[in-house]
Amino acid sequence: MATLSIDKLEWHKTGITIRLERSKTDQEGEGREVEIPLGQHPETCPVRALKSWLERANLTEGRVFRRVDRHGNVGMALDKDSIGVIVQRSVKRAGLAAKHYGGHSLRAGFATQAYLKGATELEIMQQTGHRSLAMVRRYIREGKKLRQTAAGKLGL
């Protein structure tokens, strides 16, 4: 995702379609489209956040994700390993053990949270591009434990 280009984004009234040329789950480069719907809450909507980023950074072409220096200057595109570094830096700032987190944590967290909110395994696979049900189940195993307990259904 760090290498995503602006020309791979298709904006529409219900969200955006992202055309992925290649991904971890698509090593042959067949490509696939991922739909990102508008969020229910403007302050947490990924579509609005992306649009705002592109507008504020004055980006109309090239890579979506760029370096930003401490003065707020937008620079060159991130490299493919940058997301893991950014996640670990953020985790450290939150006071957590960075060794337990990386870029992959975002994918695992998405799958787990989507499952907890009622998404089916198939729906999660369609979004993440997983081809193996066994792999998706590895991601959501902790969420499954919570969802299958009476205490987990209290919404506390």
Salt bridges, closest charged atoms under 4 A:
GLU21 OE2 - LYS8 NZ 2.90
ASP26 OD1 - ARG131 NH2 3.68
GLU28 OE1 - ARG131 NH1 3.52
GLU35 OE1 - HIS12 NE2 3.43
ASP79 OD2 - ARG67 NH2 3.72
ASP81 OD1 - LYS80 NZ 3.44
GLU121 OE2 - ARG137 NE 3.05
GLU121 OE2 - LYS144 NZ 3.07
GLU142 OE2 - LYS145 NZ 3.19
